[in-house]
Amino acid sequence: MKILVINAGSSSLKYQLIDMDNEQVLAKGLCERIGIEGSNLQHTNVGRDEKTKIEKPMKDHGDAIQMVIDALADEKIGVIKSMDEIGAVGHRVVHGAEEFADSCMITEAVMKALEKCTPLAPLHNPPNIIGIKACQKIMPNVPMVGVFDTAFHQTMPPKAFMYALPYEFYEKDRIRKYGFHGTSHKYVAQKAAEFLGKPAAELKIVTCHLGNGSSISAVDGGKCADTSMGFTPLDGVPMGTRTGSMDPAVVTYLINQKGMSAADVDAMMNKQSGVQGISGVSSDFRDLSSAAKDGDERARLALDMFSYQVRKDIGAYAAAMGGLDAVVFTAGVGENDAAMRAAITDGLEFMGVKIDNEKNSTRGTVDISAAGAAVKTLVIPTNEELMIAIDTKRLVEGK
């Protein structure tokens, strides 16, 4: 079965076509500037390693989906003979709230439930929904599956997901911790169990999805027990431009004492803070590392704050689970920044985490644990698109 994976943004659309007989990516690409002048499609035929850029107006996501289908079936750059070869479409959906604890087939009832979740992710869910509707219009007979960033975290117990607000805010407004990056945490936790040769049900794992957006999860027995992101992706460790956790009274202080509006504070916390706000250099950890090596103290402080908070979360989640078998690093920083992995794990030797510096310099899926370490430290490249395709195939085949 060939599955098309769609990740729709407000003015962009990423896609991959995956042959699930061998889990190989046949083609992938990106539609940019949808509804904006200068829209284009960047398409890669993976088998031939050929990249093609097509500049063509896309007034909406329907046009973008049609361009994707045309590119996939094109005689010169395509990988299929017709749209009929696409067995199903898997859609990434950011927020499923409490409505969805697993991926699901998309029905009319599901679409209505997604609309209800929109206030919880006003920037992300609307384009996700638009992408689904566009695919339904162009491919009305092809099964569609929704895969939710929040679903994996729905196994958290109330003591982990509740906020100590008056209870009616949870009852009426469902204000609680939801967590994000769930597809990534689920994928690498499963891969870690496979790598260790043990059933996921027997393992206590902390998964660290570290990139421009970062989150840490406690995975106990294959299920999420806790995670660092909260009601929104703003909570948790400092990120590229997001504050991470802080005293909420800072918000009221900025509004009351500095005359900032709620919208101004929200924009600052999401887009002007994090390691970029601390360093004044960049939100890119590579730029920060370079600046820190050149003696930039604020860049060094930003890196130290990040590694410190991740280290604290690892320790906290080991305590919450009552033990730890493995720490997994994934995503852009987690997979590629050996110095950051070393900084994060430095000081965790007391709980059995110790890495080998030579192994830590290796790329790919690798065990970077030092000899005799009681806790395994693994680097596992995430593959959210494949996880979406796996869930889509499972649901379409009724397994």
JOWO-V595146 format. One record per backbone hydrogen bond with DSSP energy under -0.5 kcal/mol. NH is the residue of the N-H (numbers start at 1). CO is the residue of the C=O. If there is no record, write none. Layout:
{{NH	CO} {NH	CO}}
This chain:
{{2	85} {3	1} {3	18} {4	88} {5	3} {5	16} {6	4} {6	90} {7	14} {9	12} {13	31} {14	7} {15	29} {16	5} {17	27} {18	3} {18	16} {19	24} {20	1} {20	18} {22	19} {23	19} {24	19} {26	17} {26	24} {27	17} {28	44} {29	15} {30	42} {31	13} {32	30} {32	40} {34	11} {35	58} {36	33} {39	36} {40	32} {41	54} {42	30} {43	41} {43	52} {44	28} {45	50} {46	26} {46	44} {47	26} {49	45} {50	45} {52	43} {54	41} {54	52} {55	53} {56	39} {56	54} {64	60} {65	61} {66	62} {67	63} {68	64} {69	65} {70	66} {71	67} {72	68} {73	69} {74	71} {78	74} {79	72} {80	72} {85	82} {86	83} {87	2} {87	85} {88	2} {89	143} {90	4} {91	89} {91	145} {92	6} {93	147} {96	94} {99	96} {100	96} {101	99} {104	146} {106	144} {107	105} {111	107} {112	108} {113	109} {114	110} {115	111} {116	112} {117	113} {118	114} {118	115} {120	117} {121	117} {121	118} {124	121} {125	121} {126	121} {128	124} {129	125} {130	126} {131	127} {132	128} {133	129} {134	130} {135	131} {136	132} {137	133} {138	134} {139	135} {142	139} {143	87} {145	89} {146	104} {147	91} {149	93} {151	148} {152	148} {153	150} {154	151} {155	152} {156	153} {160	157} {161	157} {162	158} {165	163} {169	166} {170	167} {171	167} {172	168} {173	168} {173	169} {174	170} {175	169} {176	174} {177	161} {178	230} {179	230} {182	149} {185	181} {186	182} {187	183} {188	184} {189	185} {190	186} {191	187} {192	188} {193	189} {194	190} {195	191} {196	192} {197	193} {197	194} {198	193} {202	199} {203	200} {205	203} {205	219} {206	326} {207	205} {207	217} {208	328} {209	207} {209	215} {210	208} {210	330} {211	209} {215	209} {217	207} {218	226} {219	205} {219	217} {220	218} {220	223} {221	203} {221	219} {223	220} {224	152} {225	218} {226	218} {228	216} {230	232} {235	232} {239	242} {240	212} {243	269} {244	234} {245	236} {250	247} {251	248} {252	248} {253	249} {254	250} {255	251} {256	252} {257	253} {258	253} {258	254} {259	255} {260	254} {265	261} {266	262} {267	263} {268	264} {269	265} {270	266} {271	267} {272	268} {273	241} {275	239} {276	240} {276	273} {277	273} {278	274} {279	275} {280	276} {285	283} {287	284} {288	284} {289	285} {290	286} {291	287} {292	288} {293	289} {294	290} {295	292} {296	291} {297	295} {300	296} {301	297} {302	298} {303	299} {304	300} {305	301} {306	302} {307	303} {308	304} {309	305} {310	306} {311	307} {312	308} {313	309} {314	310} {315	311} {316	312} {317	313} {318	314} {319	315} {320	316} {321	317} {322	318} {323	318} {325	204} {326	204} {327	376} {328	206} {329	378} {330	208} {333	210} {334	210} {334	330} {335	331} {336	332} {337	333} {338	336} {341	337} {342	338} {343	339} {344	340} {345	341} {346	342} {348	345} {351	348} {352	349} {353	348} {354	352} {354	375} {356	368} {357	355} {360	356} {361	357} {361	358} {362	359} {366	364} {366	379} {368	366} {368	377} {369	377} {370	354} {373	370} {375	352} {376	325} {378	327} {378	376} {379	366} {380	329} {380	378} {387	383} {388	384} {389	385} {390	386} {391	387} {392	388} {393	389} {394	390} {395	391} {396	392} {397	393} {398	395} {399	394}}
